[in-house]
Amino acid sequence: MSYQSLIEAQRTFFHSNVTKDIHFRLKQLRKLLAVLKENEPLLYKAIHEDFKKSEFDTYTTELSLVYHDIKEAIQMLPKWAKKKRTRTNLVNVPGKSYIIPEPLGVCLVIGAWNYPYQLSLAPIVAAIAAGNTVVLKPSELPANTSVAMAKILNTAFEENFIKVIEGGIPETTELLSCKFDKIFFTGSTTVGKIVYQAAAKNLTPVTLELGGKSPVFVTRDADIDNSAKRIVWGKFLNSGQTCIAPDYILVESSVQEKLLGSMKSYIEKFSYSFANENYIQIVNERNMKRLSKFIDKDKVYVGGKIHEEERFIEPTILRDVSFADKVMQEEIFGPILPVISFDSLDKAITQVKQGAKPLACYIFTNDAKIKEKILQEVSFGGGQVNDTLMHVVNYHLPFGGVGDSGIGSYHGEAGFKVFTHYKSILEKPFFGEPNLKYPPYSKNKLSWIKKILSF
């Protein structure tokens, strides 16, 4: 079956109105949860073959988040999908107004390689909950996880409802040439622009979950030891291959040495390695070479060693870095953490604002005025005060970027909304309508209209 015929088959199924039924959606969500849990051993095995990622990290950073998504959708779907009454203005009295959530149709989800399960399956959960059909194109870079997802989903679901298509750039390019009702992409800003351009040809709405250089501000009044522990954990989780990982640190110069020393201590304490099951491989040789160019040996404070055959880069901290350095010219997306000191917070904020808007920002401070200043002046997708990464697991918070770091947001109800059109309806009876809007017009009618419209 060609991609076009697959899409048409899904569109025909969608137009049958089966997916609009709430009970159907709930049944499919429960089925998805069941087949994922049933196939956990396969999922663990596949991702370990791709990254040496442990069962612990796979469950905590991938599967548990997907399971939470599914369970919340099951619980909240009747409320999310309910017709919502709204106020009716005076000019439309008598009448009633309401909003009907309706699914968009046939959706394309393009997953990312760094969290291959979470970033492929979480959007699918939202799409199913909203009543759509889905074509999933997982990343081809972690090949075993792609095979695993295709095997599980293509076996469990009919292809006119959910279909996983494997492949690389040619397959993705062909899919993007087809007309979908929604495209959801997670990946780099560079590829995001290509997806956006392709979608524009068909006026297809998009959600782009991208990335960027996410800064960390550390001020002299922060709890430095706790700040160091939380930064180290957030940075080196998944070997730094996290879209919201701290990309670089801006630390007040008076506490720089203390922060550096504490971070070094925690790196040693956490003892990152494959054997300890708390570290993973860099995704491929190309990214290994890209990351190795960022390591200036003269500025290495901790780490810096590379083992190419194992695709392993030690947790690395660079000190005395400037915004002109190579490591500051693009998103790092690996276990390398540059540290830049500052004396003027205003100048540090200005430097951040001169770059593209990041996906995340982290602020470590006990000063409420400093916190509010950074929150108000720096534009970013989302973030935290005095911790890293954990905002992504609060499903009451929409997750997404701004500017170069993305378009739109998801998780929880925000995910349902991303795959939904809200249809506005005004319903009026055949009686009780004043004759003001109909000809012949008069000054008296205009006077009354002005009074009514002024409310």
C-alpha positions as CSV (number, residue, x, y, z in Angstrom):
1,M,0.0,0.0,0.0
2,S,1.4,3.4,-1.0
3,Y,1.5,6.2,1.6
4,Q,-1.2,8.1,-0.3
5,S,-3.6,5.1,-0.3
6,L,-2.8,4.5,3.4
7,I,-3.8,8.1,4.1
8,E,-6.9,7.8,2.1
9,A,-7.8,4.6,4.0
10,Q,-7.4,6.4,7.2
11,R,-9.4,9.4,6.0
12,T,-12.2,7.1,4.9
13,F,-12.2,5.5,8.4
14,F,-12.1,8.9,10.0
15,H,-15.1,10.0,8.0
16,S,-17.0,6.9,9.2
17,N,-17.2,8.8,12.5
18,V,-16.1,5.8,14.5
19,T,-13.2,7.7,16.1
20,K,-15.5,10.4,17.2
21,D,-17.2,8.1,19.7
22,I,-15.8,8.6,23.2
23,H,-16.2,4.9,24.0
24,F,-14.1,3.9,21.0
25,R,-11.3,6.3,22.0
26,L,-11.3,5.0,25.6
27,K,-11.2,1.5,24.3
28,Q,-8.2,2.3,22.1
29,L,-6.3,4.1,24.9
30,R,-6.8,1.1,27.2
31,K,-5.6,-1.2,24.5
32,L,-2.5,0.9,23.9
33,L,-1.7,0.8,27.6
34,A,-2.2,-3.0,27.7
35,V,0.0,-3.8,24.6
36,L,2.8,-1.5,25.8
37,K,2.9,-3.1,29.3
38,E,2.7,-6.6,27.7
39,N,5.7,-5.8,25.5
40,E,7.9,-4.0,28.1
41,P,10.6,-6.7,27.8
42,L,10.9,-6.0,24.0
43,L,10.9,-2.3,24.6
44,Y,13.7,-2.6,27.2
45,K,15.8,-4.9,25.0
46,A,15.5,-2.7,21.9
47,I,16.5,0.6,23.6
48,H,19.4,-1.1,25.4
49,E,20.7,-2.3,22.0
50,D,20.5,1.2,20.6
51,F,21.8,3.2,23.6
52,K,22.7,0.8,26.4
53,K,19.9,2.6,28.2
54,S,18.9,0.8,31.5
55,E,15.5,-0.5,32.4
56,F,15.5,2.0,35.3
57,D,16.1,5.0,33.0
58,T,13.8,3.7,30.3
59,Y,10.9,3.3,32.7
60,T,11.4,6.6,34.6
61,T,12.2,8.8,31.6
62,E,10.0,7.2,28.9
63,L,7.4,4.5,29.7
64,S,6.2,5.9,33.0
65,L,5.5,9.3,31.3
66,V,3.5,7.6,28.5
67,Y,1.6,5.5,30.9
68,H,0.7,8.6,32.9
69,D,-0.4,10.3,29.7
70,I,-2.7,7.4,28.8
71,K,-4.2,7.1,32.3
72,E,-4.9,10.8,32.6
73,A,-6.5,10.8,29.1
74,I,-8.8,7.9,30.1
75,Q,-9.8,9.7,33.3
76,M,-10.3,13.1,31.8
77,L,-11.4,12.4,28.3
78,P,-15.2,12.7,29.0
79,K,-14.6,16.2,30.4
80,W,-12.2,17.3,27.7
81,A,-14.5,16.2,24.9
82,K,-17.6,17.6,26.3
83,K,-19.6,20.4,24.6
84,K,-18.9,23.6,26.5
85,R,-21.5,26.3,27.0
86,T,-20.4,29.9,26.9
87,R,-22.0,33.3,27.3
88,T,-24.2,34.8,24.6
89,N,-24.0,38.6,24.1
90,L,-27.0,40.8,24.2
91,V,-27.3,41.3,20.4
92,N,-27.8,37.6,20.0
93,V,-30.5,37.2,22.7
94,P,-32.6,35.0,22.6
95,G,-30.0,32.3,21.8
96,K,-27.4,30.1,23.3
97,S,-23.7,29.6,22.5
98,Y,-21.4,26.6,22.9
99,I,-18.1,25.1,21.7
100,I,-17.8,21.6,20.3
101,P,-14.4,19.9,20.4
102,E,-13.9,17.9,17.2
103,P,-10.9,15.9,16.0
104,L,-8.8,17.2,13.1
105,G,-8.6,14.0,11.1
106,V,-5.6,12.1,9.8
107,C,-2.5,13.1,11.7
108,L,1.2,12.6,11.1
109,V,3.5,12.2,14.1
110,I,7.2,12.4,13.5
111,G,9.1,11.2,16.6
112,A,12.6,12.0,17.8
113,W,15.6,9.8,18.6
114,N,16.7,11.0,22.0
115,Y,13.6,9.6,23.9
116,P,12.3,7.4,21.1
117,Y,9.4,5.9,23.1
118,Q,8.2,9.0,25.0
119,L,8.5,11.4,22.1
120,S,6.7,9.1,19.6
121,L,4.0,7.7,21.8
122,A,3.0,10.7,23.9
123,P,1.7,12.6,20.9
124,I,-0.1,9.5,19.7
125,V,-1.9,9.3,23.0
126,A,-3.1,12.9,22.6
127,A,-4.2,12.2,19.0
128,I,-6.2,9.1,19.9
129,A,-7.8,10.9,22.8
130,A,-8.9,13.7,20.5
131,G,-10.5,11.2,18.1
132,N,-8.0,11.2,15.2
133,T,-6.2,8.5,13.1
134,V,-2.4,8.5,13.2
135,V,0.5,7.7,11.0
136,L,3.7,7.5,13.1
137,K,7.2,7.9,11.6
138,P,9.7,7.1,14.4
139,S,13.3,8.2,14.2
140,E,15.4,5.8,12.2
141,L,18.6,6.5,14.2
142,P,17.8,4.2,17.1
143,A,16.8,1.4,14.7
144,N,15.8,-1.2,17.2
145,T,13.3,1.0,19.0
146,S,11.8,1.9,15.7
147,V,11.4,-1.8,14.9
148,A,9.9,-2.5,18.3
149,M,7.3,0.2,18.1
150,A,6.3,-0.8,14.5
151,K,6.0,-4.5,15.6
152,I,3.8,-3.6,18.6
153,L,1.5,-1.0,17.1
154,N,1.1,-2.5,13.7
155,T,0.2,-5.8,15.2
156,A,-2.3,-4.4,17.8
157,F,-4.1,-1.8,15.6
158,E,-5.7,-1.7,12.1
159,E,-3.6,0.4,9.8
160,N,-6.6,2.6,8.9
161,F,-6.5,3.8,12.5
162,I,-2.8,3.6,13.5
163,K,0.1,2.8,11.3
164,V,3.9,2.9,12.0
165,I,6.0,3.6,8.9
166,E,9.8,3.1,9.3
167,G,12.5,4.6,7.3
168,G,14.7,7.6,6.9
169,I,14.8,10.9,5.0
170,P,13.2,9.5,1.8
171,E,10.3,8.1,3.6
172,T,9.8,11.2,5.7
173,T,10.0,13.4,2.6
174,E,7.4,11.4,0.8
175,L,5.1,11.5,3.8
176,L,5.5,15.2,4.1
177,S,4.4,15.6,0.4
178,C,1.0,14.1,1.3
179,K,-1.9,16.1,2.7
180,F,-2.5,15.5,6.4
181,D,-4.9,17.3,8.7
182,K,-2.2,17.8,11.4
183,I,1.5,17.3,11.6
184,F,3.3,16.9,15.0
185,F,7.1,17.0,14.8
186,T,9.7,16.6,17.5
187,G,13.3,17.3,16.6
188,S,15.8,20.0,15.6
189,T,15.0,23.5,14.6
190,T,16.7,22.9,11.2
191,V,14.4,20.0,10.3
192,G,11.5,21.8,11.9
193,K,11.7,24.5,9.3
194,I,11.6,21.8,6.6
195,V,8.5,20.3,8.1
196,Y,6.9,23.7,8.4
197,Q,7.6,24.5,4.8
198,A,6.1,21.2,3.6
199,A,3.0,21.6,5.8
200,A,2.5,25.1,4.4
201,K,1.9,23.8,0.9
202,N,-1.2,22.0,2.1
203,L,-2.1,24.6,4.8
204,T,-1.7,21.8,7.3
205,P,-1.5,23.0,11.0
206,V,1.7,22.0,12.8
207,T,3.0,21.5,16.3
208,L,6.8,21.8,16.4
209,E,8.6,20.6,19.5
210,L,12.2,21.8,18.9
211,G,15.1,22.8,21.1
212,G,17.7,25.5,21.7
213,K,20.4,26.6,24.1
214,S,18.6,26.4,27.5
215,P,20.4,28.6,30.0
216,V,20.9,28.1,33.8
217,F,21.2,31.2,36.0
218,V,22.9,30.7,39.3
219,T,23.1,33.7,41.6
220,R,25.2,34.2,44.8
221,D,22.3,33.8,47.1
222,A,21.3,30.3,45.8
223,D,21.8,27.1,47.7
224,I,25.0,26.2,45.8
225,D,25.3,22.6,46.8
226,N,21.7,21.7,46.0
227,S,21.9,23.8,42.8
228,A,25.0,21.8,41.7
229,K,23.3,18.4,42.4
230,R,20.2,19.3,40.5
231,I,22.1,20.8,37.5
232,V,24.4,17.8,37.3
233,W,21.4,15.4,37.3
234,G,19.5,17.4,34.7
235,K,22.4,17.9,32.4
236,F,23.8,14.3,32.3
237,L,20.6,12.4,32.4
238,N,20.4,10.6,29.0
239,S,24.0,11.7,28.5
240,G,22.8,15.2,27.9
241,Q,20.7,14.2,24.9
242,T,17.6,15.9,26.3
243,C,15.9,18.8,24.5
244,I,15.3,20.6,27.8
245,A,18.7,19.8,29.3
246,P,20.7,22.7,30.8
247,D,22.8,23.8,27.8
248,Y,25.1,26.3,29.7
249,I,25.5,27.9,33.0
250,L,25.6,31.6,33.8
251,V,26.9,31.9,37.3
252,E,27.6,34.9,39.4
253,S,31.4,35.2,39.6
254,S,31.6,35.3,43.4
255,V,30.2,31.8,43.7
256,Q,31.7,30.2,40.5
257,E,34.4,28.2,42.2
258,K,32.1,26.9,44.8
259,L,29.6,25.8,42.1
260,L,32.3,24.2,40.0
261,G,33.6,22.3,43.0
262,S,30.2,21.0,44.0
263,M,29.3,19.9,40.5
264,K,32.6,18.0,40.3
265,S,31.8,16.3,43.5
266,Y,28.4,15.2,42.4
267,I,29.7,13.9,39.0
268,E,32.2,11.8,41.0
269,K,29.5,10.7,43.5
270,F,27.0,9.7,40.8
271,S,29.7,7.7,39.0
272,Y,28.2,7.9,35.5
273,S,28.9,4.7,33.4
274,F,27.1,2.1,31.3
275,A,27.9,-0.5,34.0
276,N,26.2,1.6,36.7
277,E,23.1,1.9,34.3
278,N,22.9,5.6,34.7
279,Y,24.5,6.7,31.4
280,I,23.8,6.0,27.7
281,Q,25.6,6.0,24.4
282,I,25.8,9.0,22.1
283,V,23.3,8.2,19.4
284,N,25.8,7.7,16.5
285,E,29.3,8.5,15.2
286,R,28.2,11.7,13.5
287,N,27.1,13.2,16.8
288,M,30.2,11.9,18.5
289,K,32.3,13.9,16.0
290,R,30.1,16.9,16.3
291,L,30.4,16.9,20.1
292,S,34.1,16.2,20.2
293,K,34.7,19.6,18.4
294,F,33.1,21.4,21.4
295,I,35.6,20.2,23.9
296,D,38.4,22.8,24.3
297,K,41.1,20.9,26.2
298,D,42.4,24.2,27.7
299,K,39.0,24.8,29.3
300,V,38.1,21.4,30.6
301,Y,37.4,21.5,34.3
302,V,36.0,17.9,34.6
303,G,36.0,15.0,32.2
304,G,36.8,15.6,28.5
305,K,37.7,12.0,27.6
306,I,36.1,10.4,24.6
307,H,35.8,6.7,23.8
308,E,34.8,6.6,20.2
309,E,34.2,2.9,19.8
310,E,31.8,2.8,22.7
311,R,30.2,6.1,21.7
312,F,31.0,7.4,25.2
313,I,31.9,10.9,26.3
314,E,32.7,11.6,29.9
315,P,30.5,14.1,31.8
316,T,32.4,17.2,30.9
317,I,32.4,20.7,32.4
318,L,34.1,23.6,30.6
319,R,35.1,26.7,32.5
320,D,36.1,30.3,31.5
321,V,33.8,30.0,28.5
322,S,32.7,33.0,26.5
323,F,29.7,33.4,24.2
324,A,32.2,33.6,21.2
325,D,33.4,30.0,21.8
326,K,32.4,27.3,19.4
327,V,30.5,25.4,22.1
328,M,28.1,28.4,22.4
329,Q,27.2,28.6,18.7
330,E,24.6,25.8,18.6
331,E,22.7,23.5,20.9
332,I,25.1,21.0,22.5
333,F,22.7,18.0,23.0
334,G,25.4,16.0,24.7
335,P,27.3,15.6,28.0
336,I,29.2,18.9,27.8
337,L,28.4,21.8,30.1
338,P,30.0,25.2,29.5
339,V,30.2,27.6,32.5
340,I,30.2,31.4,32.0
341,S,30.7,33.8,34.9
342,F,29.0,37.2,35.2
343,D,29.1,40.2,37.4
344,S,26.2,42.0,35.9
345,L,22.9,40.2,35.7
346,D,21.6,42.7,33.2
347,K,24.4,42.0,30.8
348,A,23.9,38.2,31.3
349,I,20.2,38.5,30.5
350,T,21.0,40.7,27.4
351,Q,23.4,38.0,26.1
352,V,20.7,35.3,26.4
353,K,18.2,37.6,24.7
354,Q,20.5,38.1,21.8
355,G,20.2,34.5,20.9
356,A,17.3,32.4,19.8
357,K,14.5,31.8,22.3
358,P,15.3,28.6,24.2
359,L,13.0,25.7,25.0
360,A,13.8,25.9,28.7
361,C,15.4,28.2,31.3
362,Y,16.4,27.4,34.9
363,I,16.9,29.9,37.7
364,F,18.7,29.1,40.9
365,T,18.2,31.9,43.4
366,N,16.6,32.7,46.8
367,D,16.1,36.3,45.7
368,A,12.4,36.9,44.7
369,K,13.3,40.1,42.8
370,I,16.0,38.3,40.7
371,K,13.6,35.4,40.0
372,E,10.9,37.8,38.8
373,K,13.4,39.8,36.7
374,I,14.6,36.8,34.8
375,L,11.1,35.3,34.4
376,Q,9.8,38.6,33.1
377,E,12.7,39.5,30.8
378,V,13.8,36.2,29.2
379,S,11.4,34.5,26.7
380,F,11.5,30.7,26.8
381,G,9.2,27.8,26.4
382,G,9.0,26.7,30.1
383,G,11.3,26.1,33.0
384,Q,11.9,26.0,36.7
385,V,13.1,27.8,39.7
386,N,15.7,25.9,41.7
387,D,15.5,22.6,39.8
388,T,15.8,21.2,36.3
389,L,13.7,19.1,34.0
390,M,11.0,18.2,36.4
391,H,8.5,20.7,34.9
392,V,8.0,18.3,32.0
393,V,6.4,15.7,34.3
394,N,3.8,18.2,35.6
395,Y,0.9,17.5,33.2
396,H,-1.0,20.6,34.4
397,L,1.7,22.6,32.7
398,P,1.6,22.8,28.9
399,F,5.0,21.8,27.4
400,G,6.3,23.5,24.3
401,G,8.6,26.1,22.9
402,V,8.5,29.6,21.6
403,G,10.1,31.1,18.5
404,D,13.0,28.9,17.3
405,S,12.3,26.4,20.1
406,G,8.9,25.5,18.8
407,I,5.2,26.1,18.0
408,G,2.4,24.9,20.2
409,S,2.4,22.8,23.3
410,Y,1.1,19.5,24.6
411,H,0.9,17.1,27.7
412,G,-2.4,16.6,29.5
413,E,-5.3,18.6,28.2
414,A,-2.9,20.8,26.2
415,G,-2.2,17.6,24.1
416,F,-5.9,17.0,23.5
417,K,-6.3,20.6,22.4
418,V,-3.3,20.3,19.9
419,F,-5.2,17.6,18.0
420,T,-8.6,19.3,18.3
421,H,-10.6,22.0,16.5
422,Y,-13.0,23.9,18.7
423,K,-16.1,24.5,16.7
424,S,-18.1,27.6,17.8
425,I,-21.9,27.4,17.5
426,L,-24.6,30.0,18.1
427,E,-28.0,28.5,18.3
428,K,-31.2,30.7,18.0
429,P,-34.9,30.0,18.1
430,F,-37.3,31.1,15.4
431,F,-39.0,33.6,17.8
432,G,-38.2,36.7,19.8
433,E,-35.9,38.4,17.3
434,P,-36.1,42.2,17.1
435,N,-36.4,43.6,13.6
436,L,-33.4,46.0,14.0
437,K,-31.0,44.3,11.6
438,Y,-33.4,44.1,8.6
439,P,-34.1,46.9,6.1
440,P,-35.5,49.4,5.9
441,Y,-32.9,51.2,8.0
442,S,-33.6,54.3,10.1
443,K,-31.9,56.6,12.6
444,N,-34.1,55.2,15.3
445,K,-32.9,51.6,14.5
446,L,-29.3,52.8,14.4
447,S,-29.7,54.5,17.8
448,W,-31.0,51.2,19.3
449,I,-28.2,49.2,17.7
450,K,-25.6,51.6,19.1
451,K,-27.1,51.1,22.6
452,I,-27.2,47.3,22.3
453,L,-23.7,47.0,20.9
454,S,-22.2,49.2,23.6
455,F,-22.9,46.5,26.2
